[in-house]
Amino acid sequence: MPETDVPPVTESVHDNSWSANLERPVHAEDRALVVEQALTAVEHTTPGNHVNLVTHAAHGHPETYLFDALEAEFGAQVASEYVEQCGCGGHVTRVHVEGR
């Protein structure tokens, strides 16, 4: 599936805590898409809330590829923490949006 055919992870700004599903089959095939949509999810989360980024097992532990991207994009504006590995093998990372 070409990247242009991939639906966005969200189209609205979330003024609450929420979860972004980044473990569909298309995400298994494209780590760059996972990172791109994770950054978009954080951008669409208002300060004082968090987003749970649920990433595909195919890419392994998110500390190996996602944490650096979040730090590079948002710096001290966010705080990321690994929550757990899901029963399906995916991973949950909670990103607290501190401010912008």
C-alpha positions in Angstrom: 0.0 0.0 0.0 1.6 3.3 -1.0 2.0 5.7 1.9 -0.5 8.2 0.4 -3.2 5.5 0.9 -2.5 5.2 4.6 -5.2 6.8 6.7 -4.0 9.4 9.2 -3.6 8.3 12.8 -5.9 11.1 13.8 -7.6 14.1 12.3 -8.5 16.0 15.4 -6.7 17.6 18.4 -7.3 15.5 21.5 -7.9 17.5 24.7 -7.8 14.3 26.7 -5.6 11.3 27.1 -6.0 8.8 24.2 -4.3 5.9 22.3 -2.9 5.9 18.8 -3.0 2.5 17.0 0.3 2.1 15.1 0.2 -1.6 14.9 -1.8 -2.2 11.7 -0.3 -4.4 9.0 0.9 -1.3 7.1 2.9 -0.2 10.2 4.6 -3.6 10.3 6.0 -2.9 6.9 7.2 0.7 7.4 9.1 1.9 10.6 9.3 5.4 9.2 5.5 5.5 9.0 5.3 4.5 12.6 7.6 7.3 13.6 5.8 9.8 11.4 2.4 9.0 12.8 3.7 8.8 16.3 5.0 12.4 16.0 1.6 13.4 14.5 -0.2 11.8 17.4 1.9 13.8 19.9 1.4 17.0 18.0 -2.4 16.4 18.2 -2.4 16.0 22.0 -2.9 19.1 24.1 -0.6 19.9 27.0 -1.5 18.3 30.3 -2.6 15.1 28.5 -0.9 11.9 27.2 -1.1 9.7 24.2 -0.4 6.0 24.4 1.5 5.0 21.2 0.8 1.4 20.5 3.5 0.2 18.1 3.9 -3.0 16.1 5.9 -5.8 17.4 7.8 -6.1 14.0 10.0 -3.1 15.0 11.0 -4.3 18.4 11.3 -2.3 21.6 10.4 1.4 20.9 13.5 2.6 22.8 15.5 1.5 19.9 13.9 3.8 17.3 11.1 5.9 18.7 12.4 7.6 21.9 15.2 9.4 20.0 12.7 10.7 17.4 10.4 12.0 20.1 13.3 13.7 21.9 14.6 15.3 18.6 11.2 16.6 17.7 9.8 17.8 21.0 12.7 17.9 23.5 11.6 18.8 27.1 8.0 19.5 25.9 7.3 15.8 26.3 8.1 13.0 28.7 8.1 9.4 27.3 7.9 6.2 29.3 7.7 2.6 28.3 4.5 1.0 29.7 4.4 -2.6 28.6 4.5 -5.2 25.9 1.0 -6.2 24.8 -0.2 -9.8 24.6 -0.1 -9.6 20.8 3.6 -8.6 20.9 3.2 -4.9 20.3 4.5 -2.2 22.7 2.9 0.7 24.5 4.8 3.9 25.1 3.1 6.7 27.0 4.0 10.3 26.0 3.0 13.0 28.4 2.7 16.4 26.7 4.1 18.9 29.1 3.7 22.1 27.1 4.5 23.9 23.9 
